[in-house]
Amino acid sequence: MFRLLPVQIILMATSTVNMLVSSYFASNFVGTEAMGAVGLYGPLNTFFGAVAQLLVAGSAILCGEYLGKNNQEKLHGVYSLDLIISTLAGVLFTVIVILLAVFDLTGFLTSDTAVRPLLNQYMIGQAIGIIPLILSNQYASFLFVENKGRITQLAVAAYIAVNLVLNYLFVGMMNMQAFGLALASSIGMWVFLIVEAWYFVSGRSTLRFTLKKPSFSECRSLIRIGLPGALVNGYQTFRGLVVNSLLTAYVGTVGISAFAAANNLMALFWAVPAGMQAVSRMLFSVSLGEEDRYSLAEVMRVNIRRYTPIMCVISALIIICAQPLAHIFYKDPSDPVYMMTVWGLRILPLCPVLGITCMAYTSYAQAAGKQRFVHILTLFDGAITVSAVTAILIPFIGMNSIYIANVINGIVSIIIILIYATGSAHRFPRTIDELMVVPGSFGARDDERTDISIKSVDEAINVSQRIQEFCLSKGIDKRRAYYAGLAAEEMVVNVIDHGFLKDKKNHSVDIRVVCKNDEVILHIKDDCIPFDPEERNRLTEGGDAGSNIGIRTVYSIASDIKYQNIFGLNVLTIRI
């Protein structure tokens, strides 16, 4: 999880760089009205992000499931379908936004005559980047599956560089104002997409796009799975419209400008829990596909025990640096917008700390098919709590009501999760399994499996004997117990020969033996170079009888063997 995390954080931060850079140039080069335009466009940007996340979540969970089941045909079908739907959605939204701006149909966003022309200009420029915004999110998810995170890092670097240079050129030098702000980020998004897509277009990817067999039968499943989580963004679109209306009525445009600055800066730090959610979502779905009860719970444990403390440190640093961060956008401490922004940066950092568990739980519930619960959770998290609390508090405490409402929102979401788990278990959850409401029949229980980790040649000596003893203790007959130990030993020796001894890196092999329903299942994972034993077995068929005898022996005694490479790990499943 920690190896995959940096790439996902960078990816999530990319979408926020657009708004952050625009906010900086708007506040420093154009004026408070332009900053207001950026804030007013925020709900629309959130909506397009919701659509992108719907498709990403649905396709990632389905792809993870088919990876776990090693169903390559279904995997390619979901990949093709996702790209087709994403392109069509991008084209549709581009046309709608351009029409709204050209014909001045943006009255539902603001009636301010000073801000509205700037908003229309900004929307036209942003419309140019909607297609790459949606598609780049999809490609980033698929690069994650391909274990090509470095391409995403390269795309991010290119995007940031182009965005900064063009903003300076269009806004700082050419005085293109709001249109220049948006155009710079849109061109940057196209560069981002091209860098990502090139890997797939070049034919080097495992995933293949095809118009012949896109899996349209999966369309309903993709949307059904992705919709609940994406509704958080959809509800936030509604919430953004409500909050902007309340700020306009009780605080004025200055409130929208302050909230846009604080919110856009916080969005950069929200990339950390968002990246954590992306990693967790894929690993949840793979664990469900493999029916791996232990790993399913372990992913949640990492979110609670490891990710949350990390976010606490980051949030504390933001709170301490609230004034210097606000100074990025507004230079005059006596200006009301400055202190409004400072208070936002003192209160809002509490939200990501509360949000990590909620986001992980939402991803798990999506993958596990708990759609009704996810709908309820996202409705409160995305719209009801913040809108209601802000409406109640804003007449009394003004601007800070929106910040406090977001913190209360995180607390309410955690309470909803605990109520759901308590109701399902008929008691307050005492274990991670009870918190996650994992069915008792799912996967292998602790007493039905054993785990062996090997990090050196010496540790591999007694593998066969340990596995035989475990199988015999679970009632497996002597012949199959012997075959299970033999198969594991042969494959581990093969990994050591072809992986451990090929470089100077430290490697490991993890073996999980499951004895359930009178069946023996071996899961063998290693972090060495990709090695498909099936290919080696085919190459030696009909050849030298003594060549690769270990692999050939395993294929002769196993009832089923499946291999795949997931996230840079060789994953071998053997059934005896």
N, C-alpha and C positions, 0 to 999 in steps of 0.2 A: 504493500500500500504506500509506503513512504518512497519507494523507488519510482512509482508511477505518479506521485502527487505533484512534484514540481512542474511537470509539463502541463497538467490540468489547471494548476493555479495560473500559469502564464496564459493559457488559452482563455480562461474566464476573465482575466484582467484585460485582455485585448479589447473586448467589447466595451469596457468602461473607459478605456483610454480615449476613445472617440469623444465621449461626453466630457471627460475631464479636460482634454486639450481644448475643446470648443469653449468650455467654461472659462478657462484661463484667458484665451484670446478675446472672448466676448467681454469679460469684466475689465481687462486691461487695455484693449485696443478699440472697442466699439462703444461700450457703455452699459449701464444697468438695464436699459430696455432690451438690449441684445441678450443679456443674461436671462432676462425674463422670458424671451423667446425660446432659449434653450430649455428652460424649466417647463414651459408650456408644452413643448414637443415631447417631453419625457414620457407621458402616458402612452403616446403612440409608439415610441421606441420600445417601451415595455411590452406593448401588445405584440409587436413584431418579434421581439425576443421570446414571447410566450409561444408563438407559433413555431419558431425555430426549436425551442426546448421541447415542445410536444413531439415533434418529429425525432429529435435527438433521443429523448427518453424512450419513446416507443421502439425505435430501431435499435438502440443500445441494449435494451432489455431482451428483445427478441433475438438479436445477434448473440448476446451472452448465453441465452438459453440454448440456441442451436450450436454454439461453440461447446457448451457443456455436453450436448448430445452428439457432437461431431457430425452434424447434418449439413454438409457443404452446399447442397443444392438449395436448401431453404435459406442458408446464409447469404448466398449470392442474390436470391430473389428479393430478400428484404433490403439489401443494399441498393439494388436497381430501383425498387419501388420508392424508397425514401428520396432518392435524387430526383426522380420524376415529379413527385408531389412537391418537393421543396422548390423546384424551378417554377412550376405552375403557380404556387402561392406567391413567390417573389414577383412574378410578372403582374399578377392581379393587384397586389398591394402597391406596386410602383404606379400603376395607372390611377388607382384611387387617390393616392396622395397628391399626385400632380394635378388632378382635376380639382381637388379641394383647394389647393393653393392658387391655381390660375384663375379660378372663378370666385375667389375670396369667400369660400364656404366654411371658413374656420371660426365662425362666431360661437360655436359650441365650446371652443377652447378659451377665447377671450373676446371681450368687447372693447378693450383698451385701444383707442385709435392710434396711440403712439407705438404700441408694441405689435399690433396686428400686421402691418406691412412687413416688418422684419421677420415675423413668424412665417408669413407666406414665402418669403425669399428662402428662409432656412429650410422649409419643408421641400421646396423644389430641389435644393441641393442634396438633402437627405434621401429623397426618392431614388436618386441615381445609385445609391448604395444599398438598397433594400435586398436586391437579389443576391449579391455576394454576402451580405450579412447572414441571410438564412442558409445559404449553401456552405459557407465556410464553417459554420457550426457543425454541419453534417460531416464534412470531410475531416474535421478535427477528431470527431468521435471515431470515424473509421480508421484514421491514422493511429489512434489509440489501440484499436483492435489489431492493427498490423505491427504494433510495437515500433512505430516510426515517429516517436514524439519529437525527435530533433528537427524534423521537417516543420512541425508546428512552431517550434522555437524560432526557426529561420523565418517563417512567415510573419511571426509576431514582430521580430526585429525589423523586417522590411516595412511592415505596416506602420510602426511607430515612427520610423525614419521619414517615410513619405508623408505621413500626417503632419509631423512637426514642420518639415521643410515647406510643404504647400500652405500650411496655415500662416507661416511667416511671410511667404510670398503673396498669397491672396489677400490676407487681412492686414498684415503689418506694412507691406509695401504697395500693393495695388488697391487697397482700401475697398475691397469687395464686400465688406461688412458681413451680414448674416449669411448671404449666399456663399461667400468665400469660406466661412466657417464650415458649412455643411459639405460643400464641394470637396474640400481638402480631405475630410474624413471618408467620403464616398469613394474617391479615387484610391485612397489608402486601403479600403476594404476590397476593392478589385485586385489590387496587388497581393493582398493577403490570400485571396481565393486562388489566384493563379499559381502562387508558390505551392499551396497545398494540393491543388488538383493535378499539378504536373506529374506527381508520383503515380497517380492512378492512370492518367492519360498515357504515360510512357510505357505501360504494360508490365511494370515491375511488381505490381501489387498482387496479392493473393485474391482479393475481392475483384470480381469481374462484373462490369456493367453490361447488360444485355436488354435489347428491346424485344427480343423474341420470347423470353420467359420471365418478365417481371412478375413477382408474386402478388398479383392484385388480390388474391384470396386472403392475403395477410393485411390488406389495407384496414379493414375493420379492427383487427387485433392491434395494429400499430397505433391507431388513433385511440382506441379504448384504453390501452395501457399508458400511453403518453399523456392523455388528456387530463387526468386528475392532478398530476404534478405540474403540468403546464398551466393549469387553471390558476395557480398561485400568481403567475405573471399576468394572466387575464384579469383576475380579480384586482391585482395591483393597478391595472389600467383604470378600472372603475374607481379604485381608491384614490389614484392620482388626480382624477377629474374632481372628485369630491373635495379632496384636500386643497387643491388649487382654488376651488370656488370659495371655500371657507377662509383661506388666507387672503384672497382678494377682498372678501367682505369685511373681515375683522382687522387685517394687518395692512393690506395693500400690496402693490407690485413688489415692494421692497422685501416683503415676506417670501414671495415666490423666488426672488433672486437669492436670498439667504438660504432657503431650503434647497434650491438647486445646487448651490455651491457645496453645502455640507453633504448633501445626498450623493452628489457625483463623486466627491472625494471619498466618501465612505464606500461607494460602489467598488472602488479600487481595492479596498481591504476586504470587501465581501467576496472578492475572487478567491480568497483562501478557503472559507467554508464551502464555496461553490465548487472549487476544485476537489475538496474532500468528498463532496456529494457525488461528483462525477465518477471518481475512483470507486467509491462504495457502491454506487448503482450497478456498475458493470460486474463487480465481484459478487454482489448479492445475486445477480441473475445467473452468473456462472455457477455459484454454489447451489442455487435452486435447480439448475439443469443437471448438475452432478448428484443431486440429492445429498449434499454434504452438510449435515446438520451442524457439525463442529465449526466449519469455516464460516457458515452463515452467522452464527453467534459471535465468532471472533471478529468479524468485520464491524459489528455493532460495538463490541468491547473497545476496539481501537478508537472509534469515534468518541466514546464516552471518556475513556481513560487517557488517551493520548492526544487526540485532536483538540478536545475542549481546553486542557491546560495551555496548549500552544496559542489558542485564540485568546485566552485570558491575558497572556503576556502582550500580544499584539494590541489588544484593546486598551490596555493600561498605557502603552506608549502613545497611542493616539490621544487619549485624554490628557496626558501630560503635555503633549505638543499642540494642544488645541489652538492656542493663539498664533504660533508661527505658521501653522497650516492654514488658518483663516487669512493670514497676511498674504498668502499666495494670490488670493482673489481680490481682497480689499485692503488698501494700504492705510486708510484713515481710521484709527481706533475710535474716533469720536462719531463716525458715521454709524447710525443705528444698524445698518446691514452687517457691519463688522461684528458687533457683539451677538447679533442673532445667529450668525454663522459659528462663532466661537461656542455658544451654548449647544448648538447642534453637534459639534465635534466633542463636546463633553458628555453628552447623554446618549447619542446614537451608537457609540462603540459597545455599549452593553448588549445590543441586539444580536450581533454575530455569535457571542458566547452562548446566548440562549438558543440561537437558531441551529447550531450544529446537530444536536440530537434530533430536533424536529425534521431537519432536512434529510438526515440519514434514515429516520423512521419512515418518512414519506417515500423515499427511494425503495426501501425494503417492501413496504406495503404495496407499492405499484407492482413490483416484480412478483410478489406473492399473490396477486389477484384480489387484494382487499380494497377494491375500488370504491365501495360505498363509504368506508371509513376515510379514505384519502379525500374524497369529495367534501366530506364534512370538515375535515381538518383544514384543507386548503381554503374553504369558504371563510372560515373564521380567521385564518392566518393572512389571507390575501385581502379581505375586504371588510368584514363586519367589525372586528375589534378596533382597528385603527380608525376607521371612519366614525364609529359610534363614540369612542372615547374622545377623539378630537372635537367632534361636534358638541360634546358635553362640557369639555374643559376650556375651549378657546374663548368663550365670552369672559372667562374669569382670569385666565393666565396668559392669554394671547399666544405668541409665537411658540413658546415652549410646550404647548399642548400637543403639537404634532410629534415632537421628539419623545415626550413621555408616553404617548399613545403607542409608539412603536415598541418601547420596552415592555409595556403591559401586554402587548400582542404576543411577545415571546413567552411570557409567563403563562398566558391563557393556553397557548398551543401545547406546552408541556403538560398542563393540567388535563387537557383533552386526551392526550396519549395515555396518561396514567388512569384516567377514568375508563378508557377503552380496554386497557390491559386488565384492570381490576374486575371489570364486568365479565370479561372472557374467562378469567381464572377463578372468579368468585372469591378472590382475596387480593390484597395488595401484592403486586409482583415481587417475588423474592429472588428470582434468577433472570438472566438475560433471555432465556427461552420463554419464560412467562411474560416478560415485558414485550417480547416480539410476537407473542401468541402463536408460537410454532406448534403445529399439530403433533400429537404424540406419535403418530404413525409415520411422520416424515423422516427419511434418512435413517442412519444407523445411530443407535443409542451408544452411550459411553461403554457399556458392557458388551457391545457387538463389534467393537473395532479396537485396533491397537495401532499406534503410530511409532515409526522408527525413523530417526534422522541420522544420516551418515555423512560425515564431513572429511573422512580420511579413508585410506585403503585398509588400515587396521580395523576400523569399525565395521567393515563389510564381512569380516570373517564368520561371524556367528548369525548372520541374517537368516539363512535357511533354517537353522535349528530353532530360532526364536519364533519364526512364522509357523513352523510345523507344530510346535508346542501350543501356540495360541489356537490354531485350527482344531487340534485334538481336544483342547479344553472346551471348545464350543460344539463338540459332537460331530465334527467333520470326520469322515472315514480316513483311514491311514493313507490310502492311495492318493486321494485328492490333497490331503495335508502335505504329503511329500511333494506332489507336483507344484503346489503353491510355493513352498519353500524353494524348490529348484528353479521355478520361473523367476521369482524375485532375485535370487542369487545371480542367475545368468544375466538378467537385465542390468543389475547394479554393476556387475563386473564389466559389462559392455559400456556403461556410462563412464566408469572410471578410466577404461582404456581409451575411449574416444573423446572424453571431456576433461577429466581431472588432469590428465598427463599432457594435454596439448598446449597449455599455457601456464603462467605463473599465478593466476588468480585463485582465490579461495572459492571452492564450489561446494554444493551440498546435494544430496539425494534424499527426498522425503518419501517414505513408503507408508501408505495406509492400507491395512488389511481389514476387510469387512466380512464378517460371517453372519449372514442374515437369510432367513428362509431357506436354509440348507444350501446356500450358494456362497462361494468364496470369490471376492472381488479384490483385486490388487490395484491401487492407484499409485503410480510411481511418477514423481515430478523431480526434474533437475533443472539447474540454471546454466547448463553448458551449451555448446553450439547446437543448432538444430540438427537432430538426427532421427530420421524416420526408419524404424526397424522393418517396416513393411517393404520399403524400397530395397533395402539390403537383402531381405528374404527373397524378393522376386528376382534380383540380380543373380542370386546363387542357385536358383532352381535349375535343375538339370546340369549343373556344373560339378565342380570338385566336391565330392562327398564330405570332405573334411573342412570345407570352407564355411565360416560363420556357423559352425555346428550348434553353438549356444542359442542363437536366434532361431534357427531351424527347429531345434528341440522345443523351444517355447511355443512356436506356432503349431507344432504337432500335438501338444498336450492341452492347449487352451481351447475353450469353446468359442471364445470371441476376444479379439484384440483390436483396440482403437487407439490411434495416435493423433495428436495435434499439437501445434505450438501456440500457446496463449500467453500474451504479454511477455514474450521472451523466455518462457518456460516450456520445456518438453514435458508433455503430459501423456502418459501411457496408462490405459485401463485394460486390465487382463481379467477375464472371467474363467474360472476353473470349474 
